[in-house]
Amino acid sequence: MIAERVVFACALCLLLSGMRDPFQPPPDTCQLAQLNQWQFRGMIQGKHAVGILRDAGEHWHRVAAGELLPTGWRVVSVTVDELHISTGKDCIPAQWRWKREGTQNEKMDNGPGALRPALRQHSDNAARHVDR
């Protein structure tokens, strides 16, 4: 009877002490499963390079070198074609690079309603009025 109580007390202590369920996968503290779900869509060049990212929930983020992402990853560098992050010291891989996805919208600059032909046409009209 005393032995049963001791075994029951030990089992109860183990259950209440917060042991991890061995049938569940270990927690992903580095959130590495999300790496493939984020997308680097482009960069804005100004005083500092700013990267444009879209996360797994399709939310947009503007990030610069040195900033932390909501997942805890740190942005190392941003270039036109690539965004480099550090996932953490204890994470494997500790570094990750996203290549830019998508294409640049060149139709906007080369289409029939583009600004350059309109300016050229306006300047031609101004030249005609001056000659008369």
C-alpha positions as CSV (number, residue, x, y, z in Angstrom):
1,M,0.0,0.0,0.0
2,I,2.8,2.4,0.9
3,A,4.7,1.5,-2.3
4,E,1.7,2.2,-4.4
5,R,1.3,5.7,-2.9
6,V,5.0,6.4,-3.5
7,V,4.7,5.4,-7.1
8,F,1.5,7.4,-7.5
9,A,3.1,10.5,-5.9
10,C,6.2,10.2,-8.2
11,A,4.0,9.8,-11.3
12,L,1.9,12.8,-10.2
13,C,5.0,14.9,-9.6
14,L,6.3,14.1,-13.1
15,L,3.0,14.9,-14.7
16,L,2.7,18.2,-12.8
17,S,6.3,19.3,-13.4
18,G,5.7,20.2,-17.0
19,M,7.3,17.3,-18.9
20,R,7.0,17.6,-22.7
21,D,4.6,15.2,-24.4
22,P,7.0,12.8,-26.2
23,F,4.4,12.4,-29.0
24,Q,4.3,16.1,-29.9
25,P,7.1,17.6,-32.1
26,P,9.5,19.8,-30.2
27,P,8.7,23.5,-30.2
28,D,10.3,25.5,-33.0
29,T,11.8,28.4,-31.1
30,C,13.7,29.6,-34.2
31,Q,10.6,29.5,-36.3
32,L,12.5,27.9,-39.1
33,A,9.4,26.3,-40.6
34,Q,8.4,29.8,-41.7
35,L,11.5,30.6,-43.7
36,N,10.1,29.2,-47.0
37,Q,6.9,31.1,-46.5
38,W,8.4,34.6,-46.4
39,Q,9.2,36.3,-49.7
40,F,11.6,39.1,-50.5
41,R,9.8,41.2,-53.1
42,G,12.2,44.2,-53.6
43,M,14.2,47.0,-52.3
44,I,13.9,50.8,-51.9
45,Q,17.2,52.6,-52.3
46,G,17.5,55.8,-50.3
47,K,19.7,57.0,-47.5
48,H,19.5,53.4,-46.2
49,A,18.4,50.3,-48.3
50,V,15.0,49.1,-47.2
51,G,13.8,45.6,-48.1
52,I,10.2,44.8,-48.8
53,L,9.1,41.4,-47.4
54,R,5.8,39.5,-47.3
55,D,5.3,37.0,-44.4
56,A,3.4,33.8,-44.2
57,G,0.2,35.7,-43.3
58,E,0.6,37.9,-46.4
59,H,1.5,41.0,-44.3
60,W,4.0,43.4,-45.8
61,H,7.1,44.5,-43.9
62,R,9.7,47.2,-44.6
63,V,13.0,46.3,-43.0
64,A,16.5,47.7,-43.0
65,A,19.8,46.2,-41.9
66,G,20.0,45.6,-38.2
67,E,16.2,45.5,-37.6
68,L,14.4,42.5,-36.0
69,L,11.6,40.8,-37.8
70,P,8.5,39.7,-35.7
71,T,9.9,36.1,-35.7
72,G,13.0,37.3,-33.9
73,W,15.3,37.1,-37.0
74,R,17.8,39.9,-37.5
75,V,18.3,41.5,-40.9
76,V,22.0,41.5,-41.8
77,S,22.0,43.1,-45.2
78,V,19.7,44.2,-48.0
79,T,20.7,44.4,-51.7
80,V,18.8,44.7,-54.9
81,D,18.6,41.0,-55.5
82,E,19.0,39.5,-52.0
83,L,18.0,39.9,-48.3
84,H,20.3,38.3,-45.7
85,I,19.1,37.4,-42.2
86,S,20.4,35.8,-39.1
87,T,18.0,33.3,-37.5
88,G,19.9,33.0,-34.2
89,K,23.0,31.4,-32.6
90,D,21.4,28.1,-31.7
91,C,19.4,27.8,-34.9
92,I,20.4,25.6,-37.9
93,P,20.8,27.2,-40.3
94,A,22.0,30.3,-38.5
95,Q,22.0,32.4,-41.7
96,W,19.4,32.6,-44.4
97,R,19.2,34.5,-47.7
98,W,16.1,35.2,-49.8
99,K,16.4,36.0,-53.5
100,R,14.1,38.7,-54.9
101,E,10.9,37.3,-56.3
102,G,8.7,38.8,-58.8
103,T,9.5,41.1,-61.7
104,Q,9.9,44.8,-62.1
105,N,6.9,46.6,-63.5
106,E,8.4,48.0,-66.8
107,K,5.0,48.3,-68.5
108,M,4.4,51.3,-66.3
109,D,7.5,53.1,-67.7
110,N,7.2,51.9,-71.3
111,G,3.4,51.9,-72.0
112,P,1.4,54.3,-74.2
113,G,0.5,56.5,-71.2
114,A,4.1,56.8,-69.9
115,L,5.4,60.1,-68.7
116,R,8.2,60.4,-71.2
117,P,6.2,60.4,-74.4
118,A,3.7,62.9,-72.9
119,L,6.5,65.2,-72.0
120,R,8.1,64.9,-75.4
121,Q,4.8,65.7,-77.1
122,H,4.2,68.7,-74.8
123,S,7.7,70.0,-75.5
124,D,7.1,69.6,-79.3
125,N,3.8,71.6,-79.1
126,A,5.6,74.3,-77.1
127,A,8.3,74.5,-79.8
128,R,5.7,74.9,-82.5
129,H,4.0,77.7,-80.7
130,V,7.2,79.6,-80.2
131,D,8.1,79.4,-83.9
132,R,4.9,81.0,-85.0
